[in-house]
């Protein structure tokens, strides 16, 4: 689909059809970047997305246990925990 760059106040923009926005799964906030001479509009990256689900799967599988305590003689005799 072709479109034109239009003036929007002191900026310029491109009008995107609603159906394209919906198909791309975009919401009000988007991430813009330039890649190889193209402007890419994408849904923003969400930090730690999926971590809660991954932690729940690890817990269910029993994979969330420490390998070893790592305690040393120093820990047992010299260190004072408060």
C-alpha positions, 0 to 999 in steps of 0.5 A, a space after each residue: 500500500 502506498 501512502 504520503 508523508 503529511 505535515 502534522 504541526 511541526 512534524 511529519 507523519 504517515 496515516 495508517 489504516 485502522 485494519 493495518 494497526 489491528 493486524 499488527 497488534 499495535 496499541 497506542 504506544 509503539 517503538 520506532 527504529 530505522 533498519 536498513 533504510 526503512 522505518 519500522 513501527 513495532 509494539 514496544 518491547 516489554 522488559 521481563 515479559 514472560 518471566 512470571 510464567 517461566 518462573 511458575 513453570 520452573 517451580 512446577 517442574 521443581 527446577 527452582 531449587 538451589 544446586 547446593 548451599 555453597 556454605 563454607 566453614 567460614 559461614 558456619 563459624 565466623 559469619 554472624 547473621 543478624 
